[in-house]
Amino acid sequence: MEWLYLVSWFFAGAFLTNAVPHYVSGVMGKPFQSPFAKPPGQGLSSSTVNVLWGFLNLVIGYLLLCRVGNFNPRDTSDAIALGLGALALGLPSARHFGRFHGGNTPGHP
């Protein structure tokens, strides 16, 4: 059953990572891509939509991390599962959003 907890914490890392750009852009009053824009993931959504979307991701991440199993940040396997989830969503997000915000400069990965 332990591996199911690790999977949950992996997805918690992904949801928490996804919360950051949406929530931060929203509270800064800036539009940002979201699944609700047209076209989804490419068009811009309002700052209000992004605050709500970021907050929902934060709640889901919290539930997966703190309400499933007994996450211990001092347990290496628990921390690795969370970190890999964050990395697994963070790297593709950097590439995707970099297309729209100048983060993918030529000659740099």
C-alpha positions as CSV (number, residue, x, y, z in Angstrom):
1,M,0.0,0.0,0.0
2,E,3.0,2.3,0.5
3,W,3.5,2.7,-3.2
4,L,-0.1,4.2,-3.5
5,Y,0.9,6.9,-1.0
6,L,4.0,7.6,-3.1
7,V,1.9,8.0,-6.2
8,S,-0.4,10.4,-4.3
9,W,2.5,12.5,-3.1
10,F,4.0,12.5,-6.7
11,F,0.7,14.0,-7.9
12,A,0.7,16.4,-5.0
13,G,4.0,17.7,-6.2
14,A,2.6,18.2,-9.7
15,F,-0.6,20.0,-8.4
16,L,1.4,22.2,-6.0
17,T,3.8,23.1,-8.8
18,N,0.9,23.9,-11.2
19,A,-0.6,26.2,-8.5
20,V,2.4,28.5,-8.4
21,P,2.4,30.3,-11.8
22,H,-1.4,30.6,-11.9
23,Y,-1.9,31.9,-8.4
24,V,1.1,34.2,-8.6
25,S,0.2,35.7,-12.0
26,G,-3.4,36.1,-10.7
27,V,-2.5,38.0,-7.5
28,M,-0.2,40.2,-9.6
29,G,-3.1,41.1,-11.8
30,K,-1.6,39.5,-14.9
31,P,-3.4,37.3,-17.4
32,F,-1.8,33.9,-17.9
33,Q,-2.5,30.7,-19.9
34,S,-5.0,28.3,-18.4
35,P,-7.1,25.3,-19.5
36,F,-10.1,27.7,-19.6
37,A,-8.6,30.0,-22.2
38,K,-9.2,29.8,-26.0
39,P,-7.3,27.9,-27.2
40,P,-6.8,26.0,-24.0
41,G,-3.3,26.3,-22.5
42,Q,-2.4,28.9,-25.1
43,G,-4.8,31.8,-24.8
44,L,-4.8,34.1,-21.8
45,S,-7.2,33.8,-18.9
46,S,-8.0,36.7,-16.6
47,S,-6.2,37.2,-13.3
48,T,-9.3,36.2,-11.4
49,V,-9.6,32.9,-13.3
50,N,-5.9,32.2,-12.6
51,V,-6.3,32.9,-8.8
52,L,-9.2,30.4,-8.7
53,W,-7.4,27.8,-10.8
54,G,-4.2,28.2,-8.8
55,F,-6.1,27.9,-5.5
56,L,-7.9,24.8,-6.7
57,N,-4.6,23.2,-7.6
58,L,-3.3,24.2,-4.1
59,V,-6.3,22.5,-2.4
60,I,-5.9,19.3,-4.4
61,G,-2.2,19.3,-3.8
62,Y,-2.8,19.7,-0.1
63,L,-5.4,17.0,0.0
64,L,-3.1,14.5,-1.8
65,L,-0.1,15.4,0.4
66,C,-1.6,15.8,3.9
67,R,-4.7,13.7,3.8
68,V,-3.5,10.6,2.0
69,G,-1.2,8.5,4.1
70,N,1.3,10.0,6.6
71,F,3.7,12.2,4.6
72,N,7.0,12.7,6.4
73,P,9.3,15.3,4.8
74,R,12.2,13.7,6.6
75,D,11.6,10.3,4.9
76,T,13.7,10.3,1.7
77,S,11.2,8.2,-0.3
78,D,8.4,10.6,0.6
79,A,10.4,13.7,-0.3
80,I,11.6,12.1,-3.5
81,A,8.1,11.3,-4.6
82,L,6.9,14.9,-4.0
83,G,10.0,16.3,-5.7
84,L,9.7,14.1,-8.7
85,G,6.1,15.1,-9.2
86,A,7.1,18.8,-9.0
87,L,9.9,18.2,-11.5
88,A,7.7,16.1,-13.8
89,L,5.3,19.0,-14.2
90,G,7.8,21.8,-13.8
91,L,10.1,20.9,-16.7
92,P,7.4,20.6,-19.4
93,S,5.6,23.6,-18.0
94,A,8.8,25.7,-18.4
95,R,9.1,24.6,-22.0
96,H,5.4,25.2,-22.8
97,F,5.0,28.6,-21.1
98,G,8.5,29.6,-22.2
99,R,7.1,29.8,-25.8
100,F,4.8,32.5,-24.7
101,H,6.9,34.4,-22.2
102,G,10.4,34.4,-23.8
103,G,11.8,31.7,-21.5
104,N,13.0,29.4,-24.4
105,T,15.9,31.5,-25.7
106,P,17.8,30.1,-28.7
107,G,20.8,27.9,-27.9
108,H,19.6,27.2,-24.3
109,P,17.8,24.0,-23.3
